[in-house]
Amino acid sequence: MMRKLYLYVVVFISGAAVLAVEILGTRILGPFYGVSLFLWSALITVTLAALSLGYAVGGRWADKNATLSRLCILVAGAGAWLLLIPWIKQPLLMLTESLGLRFAVLSAAFVLFAPPLTLLGMVSPYAIKLKTASLSVVGRTAGNLYAISTVASVVSALLTGFFLIPNVGVERLTLAIGALLLITAAIGLFTDKKSKLAAFGVTGILFLIVAVIWSLPSNNAAPEKGLLAVEQSPYAEIRVLDTQNRRYLLIDGGTHTIVDPSTWQSHFPYVAVMDLTKSFFEKPEELLLVGLGGGSVVKNFAKDGWKVDAVEIDPVVIEVAQNHFGLESSEGNIFQMDGRQYLLTHEKNYEIIAMDAFGSSSIPFHLVTAEAFALIASRLMPDGVLAINIESLGWHHILVRSLAATLKKSFSHVLALPTYQSPETIGNIIILASNRALNLSLIEGDITDLNYVTSPAYLQNLAWHSRFTPDIREAPVLTDDLNPVDIWAEATNLAARRDLHRYFKESGLSW
């Protein structure tokens, strides 16, 4: 009876571990590569391939000589590999970076997760062989065990994403799953009278690993080194770090805010260029900001008397902006929800709507479609202006041109303001859209005479001097049904992350 109960337990725990490992993969690899369509595709591919191999090999091995002790060794092997991941992750990521985004993500996912997932895939065929008493009940036995495994995966998926990652942390959770698998294996070996020595060995390793787990800090923050916070939210890994008199907000490894921590002045050029939109209006009005980041845009508009509503889906980003970037409650009304959901449920109209929710690796596709832009247009005043901040590999990238083509479905005027001088390199571009003429009285001539080339005035004049109307010929219109922005963002993501990895490598404050 005890043996039968144990088989159900080991199948349940193994099934739960599979989904937990797959979800954890986004947090283990995401800060280095970005959480993109390619990362999810790689993880799903590796998971299904490893499980398929495990089912096939496990079934053949079970037919040869299935024993409880061998089943336990499979579980212990998966647990031991998971315990290695926090230590082998960094050198593996550096080794695969040169392969390009798609192959690097796929290679890293395969090396880190295929071995334990293959071993876990072997558990069910082994358990079926051990549980089946006769051919007359083999179908029922297999159905029951696979049902238990699948229910465990469902429970694990909910717990891992909704509770465990935000509250336990990625590294601790990875090690805890490895330890749980070792515990499960040790219990099974103890029930097998022929495997006492193996059980004592696994138990000894287990006590050592538990000691390692609890010796880890609750998070990886190291304020004395400049790494002020590392938080796991329901949506991303969030880091706050200080280096070279600048404070950075990194979301899944991408830079979202750069400020001087003594004054909170932004040192991200696009923030200064976004400020240009104020000049289209004679007096301060109302702004809707979609995507809070560290709150630099909110602070700049509030300082000039604008009433600001900001929408941010991630509650941890809101907390970080308030605790580490000086955002005051008096500077804006913060709504924690999805940007498109806010636009659907709030009928308030604004003079400016600013979209700042797009990173190099993650462009929420539902915010850049013809349907979304039509909704935004309905929430603007007749003379209102939409400003979109994107990161692009060049001024005339397909992403820039396609966004412009899509915007033209709802707006008569579309203008692009680059925040950097070279048309072929990576940087931020502000795309303006409106049903009014977009004219400003800024310096039109030689801007090289301006002092302080990093000042907001210089950056604004540089962007306005370089403004252009994107060429929308043959550029596809993005819709809710067809939207390839993840694919278009691949090259930008790769270039941006290589620059970031080089910049932060010496400090050791990230990844």
N, C-alpha and C positions, 0 to 999 in steps of 0.2 A: 504493500500500500504506500509506504514511504517513498519507494522508488518511482511509482507512478506519479505521485504528487510532485516529486522533484522534476520529472520530465516536463510537466506543465509549467513549473516555475522557470526552468531554464529556457524554455521556448518563449515564455512571456518576456523575460528580461532581455533575451537576445533580440526579439522583435522590437522592443522599446529602444534598445541601443542603436539599431539600424537607423531609425528616423532621427534620433537625437544627433547621431554623428553627421548625417546628411545636412541637418539644419546648422549645426555647429560649423560645418565647412564654410558657410557664408561669412561667419565671423572670424574664422581663422585665416582665410585667404582675402576677405573683403578689404581690410585696411591696407593691404599691399597692392591689390589689383583693382579695387573698386567693385562694388556689388552691381554687376551688370547682367544683361541677358546671357553673356558668354559664361560667366561664373555659374549661374544657375544651370545652364545647359551642361556644363562640364561636370558639375556635381551629380546631376541626375543621370548623366551617361555613365559615370564611374560607378555609381550606386547600382544601377540596373545591370551593368556588365559584371560587376563583382558578385552580385547575388546570383546571377545566372550561372556563373562559373562555380560558385559555391554549391548551388543545387545539384549541378551535374556531377561534380567531383564527390560531393558528400554522399550522394546516392550510390555511387559506385563503391566508395570505401565502406559504406554501411553494409552493402551486400556481401563484401568479402569477410568482414569480421567486426561487426558493431559491438562495442562494449561501452559501459558507462564511463570508464576511466578515459577512454579515447575521446568521448564526447566532451568530457570536462577539460581535456587538454586543448581542444579546439577553442572552447570558451576562454580559457586562460591565455591562449596565444593572442586572441583578439584584444583582451584586456591589457596585456603587456605592451602590444603595439600602440594602443591609445595613450599609454603612459609615456611613451617616447615622443609623441607629437609635439608637445611644447618645447622640447629641446632640439628636435631636428628641423623644425619649421623654418627658422631663420636662415640657416645655411642653404636649405633647399630653395627658398624663395630667391635668394641672391644668385644661385646657380642657374635657375631657369629664366631669369629676367630677360636674357638676351634672345629668347626664342620668339619674342613677339607675344602680344596679349593672348590670343586664342590658344596657341600651343603651350605657352607658359602656364596658363590657368589649368589646362587639361593635364599637363605633365605633373604639376604640383598636386592636383587633386588625386591623380592616379597613385602617386608614390605615397601620399599621406593616408589615403582612405581605402584604396583597393584591398590591401592585405587584411585589415580587420573586418571589412565588410564581406570579403570572400569567406573567411573563417566563420563569421556569423551566418552566412548563407548555408553553410554545411550543417548547421545545427538541426534544422527541421527534418531533413531526410534521415539523419542519424536517429533523432527522437522517434520518428515514425517506425523505423526498423525495430527499435528497442521496445516500443509500446505495443506493436501489433502482435496479438496472440495467435491469430489465424487469418487466412486469406479472406474469410467471410466478413471480417470487420475492417479490412485494410482501408477501404474507402472512407468509412466513418472515422477511423483513427486519423487518417491524413486530413480530412476536413476539419475535425476538431482542433488539431494542432495548428493548422494554418489559420484557422479562425482566431485562436488565442494569440498567435503571433501578430495578426493584422490588427486586432483590438488593441494590443500593446503598442503598436506603432501609432495608432490614432491617439491614444492617451499621451504617448510620449511627444508627439508633434505639438499637441496643445500645451502641455506642461513646459516643454523646452522653449517654445516661442513666446508664450504668454507670461511665464513666471520665472523659469530657471535662469535663462540667459540674462535678463535684466537684473535679477536679484542675487544670483550666485556668481556670475562671471564666466567667461569662456574658458579660461585656463583651469580654474577650479572644477568646472563642470566636466571638462574633458578627462581630467584626472579622476574625478569621482566615478565616472562611468567605467573607466578602466579598472578602478578598485572594486566596483560592484561586480564586474565580470569575474575578477579574481576571487572574490568572496563566494560567488555562485559556484565557480569551479572547485574551490576548496571544500565546500559543503558536499558536493557530489563525490569527490574523492574520498571524503571521510565515510560516506555511506557504502563505498565499495571496499569490502574487507581486504582485497588484495592490493590496495593502493594507499596504505597508511603513510608510507615514506613520502610519496608524492604529495599527499595532503599536507604533511608537515612542511615540506619545501615551499608549497604555494602559500601556506599560512605565514611562514617567515618573510617571504617577499611582500605579502600583503601588509604586515605590520610596518615594514620599511617604507612602503609607498604611502600608507596613511600618515606616517610621520612627515614625509615630504610634502604631502598635500596641505597639511595643517601648518606647515612652516612657511607656506607661501603667504604673501600679504593679501589683504582683502581685495586690493586692486594693484595696478602697476604704477600708480602715481609715485613720483619721487621729487617733491617740491625743492629739495636741496639741489637737484640737478636741473631744475627748470621745468620738469614735467608736473604740472599742477594738478591735473585730473585725468583719469581714464574712466569713462562711464560706458556701460552697455545699456542702451535704450532698446525699446521694442523695434526700432528701425535701423540702428547703426551703432558702430563703435565711435565714441566721441572723445577726442583728446584736446586738452588745453595745455599749451607749452610756451615758455618764454625763452627766447634766444636772441642775442644781439639787439637788446633793447626793444624787442617787438614781441607782442603776444599773438599767438596763432590759435585759431579754432580749426581743427581737422575733423571732418566727418567722413568715416570710412576711408581715411588716408588722404582725402582731398582737402585743399585749403579753402575755407569759406570766409574767414575773417582774419585781417591783420591790423593790429592797432598798436599805438604807443600806450603802454599801460599807465603812464603817468598823467596822460591827458585824454585818453580814449579817442584821440584823432586817428582816423583810418589811414592806413598806408596801402590800401588796395586801390589802384587807379580807377577801377570801374565805379567805386562809390562816389568819387568826385564827379565823374561823368554823369552818373545817375542824377546828381544834384542839378544838372542843367535843366531838367524838366521843370523846375520851379520857375525858371525864367520865362516860360510860356504864359505865366499868369501874373497879373498886376499885384495881387496880394495873397497871403497864405490862405490855402483852402483845405481840402481833405484828401488824404492819401490812403490807398489800400496797398499794403505790401504783402505779397504772397512769398513766404520763405523768410524766416527771421534771421538765421545765422547768429552772429554775435550782437546784432542790433545796431550796427553802424548806420545803416540807412535810416532807421527809426530815429536815432539820436540827431542826425543831421537835419532831418525835416522838422522834428520837434523844436530844435534850437531856433529855427527860423519862424516859429509860430504856427506850423501846420498841425492840424489834427490828424492823428495817425491811428489807423486800425491795421494790425498785423496778424496774419494767419500763419501758424506753424503747426505741423502735424505731430512733431516729436516733442513730448513734454520735457525730456531731458535737455534738449536744445534751449528751451525757454529758461530752465533753471540755470544752465551754464551761462547764458547771456546775462542773467541777473546777478549771478554770483561771481563771475570772472571777467565780465566785460562792461560793468557799470551801468547796465540798463535799468532805468528807474520806472516804476509803475506809472508815474506821472507823464512819461514821455509817449506813451501809446497804449491803446487797448489791445491786449493780446488774446487771440482766439486759438485754442488748441483743437484744430481740425484740418481736414484736407482742404486745399485751396479751391478746388472745383466744387466741393460740397458747400463751402461757404458761399460761393457765388450763386449756387442754386437756391440756397435757403435764406439768403439775406438780399433784400431788394434795394438796398441803399445804393445811391449813385455817388461817384467820386470824380474829382477833377483829374487825378492821376491814379492809375493802377500800375504798380511796379511788380514785375515777376522776377524773383531772385531765388528760385527753388531749383535751379539747374546747375549740377556739377559736371565735371568732365566725364565722369563715368556713369552718371545717373541723371537722365533727363526724363522726368515723369511724363510719359507719352500722352496721358490724358489731359495735360495742360497745354499742349502745343498742337491741337487739332483745329480744323475748321469749326467744329462744333463748340470747342472751348473758347475760341476767339470770338465767335458770334455771341456767346454768353457774356464774355468780358465787355464787348461793345455795348451790350444792353445795360451794363452797370456803370458806364461812363457818362458824364455830362456831355451835352452836344459838342462842347469844345474840349473835351477831355483827351488825355494822352495816355497811351499804353507804352511802358518801357520794359523791355525784356533784356536781362543780362544773361549772356551765354559765353561759354568758352569754346573757341574755335581754332582749328589749325589753319589759319589764313583767313583773309578778309572775304574771299569768294568761295569758301567751302560750300559744299552742297547743302549743309545744314542751314547756313545763313540764307542761301538763295531759296530753299524750300520753305523756311519759316516766313520769308518775305512773300512768297507766292501764296501761302496760306493766309497770311494777314490781309492780303489784298482782297480776299473774299468778303471781308467785313470793314476794311478801312480804305479810304481813298489815297492816303499818303503814308508811305513807308520809307524810313531813312535809317541807315546804319552808321553808328559812330564807333570807330575802332579806338581802343585805349592804348594801342601800341603802334609804332611807326612802320615796321616792316610788314608788308602785305602777305608774306609767305610764312611767317612764324606763328607760334601759338600765343594766344592772349584772349582777353575779354573783349566782347563787342556788345554795345548797347543798341538794340533795335527799337526804334520809335515807330509808333503807328497811331494815326489819328484821322479824323474826318475834317480837320482844319489844316491850313498850311503850316508847315513846320519851319518857321523863320525866327532867327535870333540875331541880335545886334552884338556879335562878338568880333574879336579881332580877326580880320580876313587875310591879312598880309603875312609878313615874315614873323613867325612865332618864336624864332630862335633868340630874339632880343629879350624875351621875358626872363626875369631872374628866377632862381629856385625852380629848377626843372621838375622837381617832385611836388611842387605846390599845387593845390586844387585849381588855381587859376590857370597855370600852365597846362595841366592835364585836360582841363575843359576846352581850352583853346586849341590844343593839339587835336583832340577828338573832333571838334567842330570844323576845324580846318581840313581834316581828313575825311569828312563825312561823304557818303556815297549812297546812291540808290542801287540796291542789289539787282543783279540781272536775273529776272525770274523766267526767262525763256527756257522751256523744257524742264523747269524745276517742278517736281511733283507737289501737289497739294496734299497735306497730311490730314487724315481723317481718323475717327475712332476705329474704323474698320481696317485701315492700312496705314501703318506708321513705322517706318524703319529707322527711327532716330537712334536706337541702341547700336545698330550696325554703323551708322555714320559717326557716332561718337567714339568708335573704337580707336582710330588713329590719334585723336585728340587725347583720349584717356592714356594711351601708351606714352605719348610725348610728355604729358603733364606729370605722370608718375615717375618717369625716369628723371626728370628735373628735380622733383621733390625728394626722391631717394638719394640723389647726389647731395642735395642741400642739407638734408637731415642726417646723413650717414655718419658724419664725424661726431655730431653731438650725441648720437645714440638715443635721442628722445622719442623716436617713433619707429615702429615696426621691429 
